[in-house]
Each structure stands twice: as structure tokens, then as C-alpha cells.
Amino acid sequence: MGHAPEEESRVSLRRIFCCYSKLLPLGNLQSLSFKNLSLSLSFFIVGGITCILSLICALVLAYLDQRAERILHKAQGKTGEVIKVTDVKDFSLPLWLIFIICVCYYVAVFPFIGLGKVFFTEKFGFSSQAASAINSIVYVISAPMSPIFGILVDKTGKNIIWVLCAVVTTLAAHIMLAFTLWNPWIAMCLLGLSYSLLACALWPMVAFVVPEHQLGTAYGFMQSIQNLGLAIISIIAGMILDTRGYLFLEVFFIACVSLSLLSVVLLYVVNRARRGNLNYSARQREEIKLSHAE
Ligand SMILES: C[C@H](NC(=O)[C@@H](N)CCCCN)C(=O)O
């Protein structure tokens, strides 16, 4: 006997999810409603499509890069320098400080957002939808603001000062969330703005302190340390939440951002003492570029 169309789709979806359930702990499939199954499948499809799009973009980029190399007759990336993993031991003190700022800053952003939904429902009595909305505002703000902040940082230079502004604003946002009952939208918007500004000012600094042939190694290392920090802190944050509650967790995040702030101040001092280029204005950078070209 034939199934009704909705029942047929349900059966097909269940078959697909039965296959996935062998690989993933999706929970009790029997309790999943038709709506939940379709929604989950849509997420899988959207995820798959974005991965394929990324792959296509990467292939096009590789083709364009090779074409530029051929047309301009230049051997891109071939500077004659040998790249070794042991380059890490030659990383300078400013670069290590940039790594510390990165880890201590992001561990107070990504894991906080990960646990944010419950925070807003428990502390501020938000509904599930409202908590999801406020939790995503950081990325919503980052989408339009990052290019604007990027232009601002390029036009002014002074990267350490911008990083300092971003870290101080993030600290203020966490303090507001921890110790006040002010409307949390204010703190989350501040977090969104400062998170966007930090990315534009911090990550490019690596290129100012590392020779071109070691850039991949340095960024790879930064990403690796960041993720190691995120992995460890996410576990610790979950444990703090389970055993001590939200206020303690927020105090922990405040301590992480404070460490990041301390590292920014140290970076400012070290850069100044070494007459480094991290806090040059855009005009100073332009003058140096012109003098090198002569
Ligand atoms: C630019 C910076 N990127 C990262 O920190 C990435 N390693 C991880 C991105 C994860 C985004 N949810 C940033 O996002 O500010």
C-alpha cells in the first residue's frame, strides 16, 4: 500500500538519518518530528553547498594566481628562502605577544557565545528566540562593520592603539554583562563592534613582524594556538558553568580579557623600546615604503 506524500518523505528522511546515526550521535530518531528532520537535513544541505562553493572559489583563486604568475613573469612566493617548521624558534617577542593577545581575547568571545543562549535565558529571562537573536548579534554586527573598520585601520595605522580600544571595549562589555542588569543588547553590540575592530587591527600585525616567506608558518601557528586555547577553555568554561554558575564564568572571561589587555600594554612597551613598526601611522608606513622603493 502506498504512503501519503508527507509520510513518504518522512520515511526517506528517516532512512537518511538512520545512515547518519551510525556515524553521529543524533539522539533518539524516533522522537524527531518531520519538521525537525527536514530542518536538520536543510542544515546538512546548506553546509554541503557552502563547502562546495568554498572549494570552487579556492580552485578559481589557484587558477588566477597561476595565470598572474605566467602573465607577469614572476615567480610568486619563490623568494629563495627555505621555509622550515623550526622557523617557530625564531619568532620575535612581539609576535609571541600577538599570539597571547589572540588566545586570551578569543577565549572570552567564542566560548562565551557558545554558552550565551543559556546565559541570556537564565540571567535576563529571555525567551529561546530572543536569546538566539542576541547571541548572534556579534556576528551580525561583524558582517557590515569589519570592512569599515578594516578601511579605518588601513587609513590611520596605529594598530596597537586600535587593538587596545577593542580589548578595553570587550572588557567593558563583559563587566556590564557580569555585574549589571542593564539591557544586555548594549553590551552585546559593544562586543560585536570591538570583536570586528580587533580582527582588523590584530591579524594584520603578524605581517609587520614576520618576513614574507614565514607568513604562512606564523598565521598557521597563530591559528593553531588559538584553537588549542579555545579547545581547553571551552572545557574549563563548561565546568565552571556547571559547578559555579554564570557570575563566576563571567569573572573568568573578564580575567582572560584582562590578560589580553596586559599583553597589549606589554606589546606597546616592547614595540616602543625596539622602535618597532607596529604602531606606525599610515603616513609613516607610506614614507618607509617609498624610501625602500628608491
Ligand atoms: C579573524 C578571526 N578569525 C578567527 O579567529 C578564526 N581563527 C576563527 C573564526 C571562527 C568564527 N566564528 C575572527 O573571527 O575574528
The ligand as an ORCA input file, in Angstrom:
! r2SCAN-3c Opt
* xyz 0 1
  C      39.645     36.814     12.091
  C      39.214     35.963     13.216
  N      39.213     34.599     12.805
  C      39.412     33.634     13.674
  O      39.619     33.857     14.815
  C      39.356     32.246     13.118
  N      40.518     31.553     13.503
  C      38.123     31.528     13.682
  C      36.872     32.085     13.133
  C      35.668     31.481     13.786
  C      34.462     32.374     13.548
  N      33.395     32.038     14.375
  C      37.850     36.392     13.741
  O      36.873     35.649     13.578
  O      37.784     37.482     14.293
*
